[in-house]
Amino acid sequence: RHGMSFQRNPIGIGRNITQPPNWNDNPSSKVRLEYEKYNCSTLEAFELRFSPLGTPSKSFVRCYRISWFLVNGWYSPGLQSRRRELDKWPPPKKYSKDDWLSWTQADAEVNRVILEYCRDMRGRLKDMLDSATAEDFRKSKDPLDKLIWKLRSEESKTFKECINAARAIS
């Protein structure tokens, strides 16, 4: 067991970047200037990051929604005055504005991406560790092993909470 490494072990809760289909590497392009208005000017804004309760970061929710609106022809500069709604997750059960259909569709897509990612990450965590190695980590007295096992347990709990929250929204 000593000297063993986990090269493909996902450490950290999140870090997947979901690049928008209309992304342009040129910072002065028209689409990048629109993204910049919402603090979505770098790909890091599109990282899937989660709280321990499985809640996605506000920046991801906001930026992915803006991306969806831009790509699907529902974008309006009026969205700049709706920053609080863009950041809100989970979404409301019902929107009161006239553009409720576009918001509902954007929310469904954001939730689909989140659910797919959390299922994938939780599955990877399960698949990358056999029961014998897991038992070794559980019984180990080594402080580093204990730390790694705690981190791995927290990741698993986070992705489980994420899956449960996403299912509740669907």
Secondary structure, DSSP 8 states (H G I E B T S, - for coil): -TT---TT---SSEEEE---TT--S-TTSHHHHHHHTTT--SGGGGEEEB-TTS-B-HHHHHHHHHHHHHHTT---GGGGGGHHHHH-SS--SS--STTHHHHHHHHHHHHHHHHHHHHHHHHHHHHTS-HHHHHHHHH---HHHHHHHHHHHHHHHHHHHHHHHHHHH-
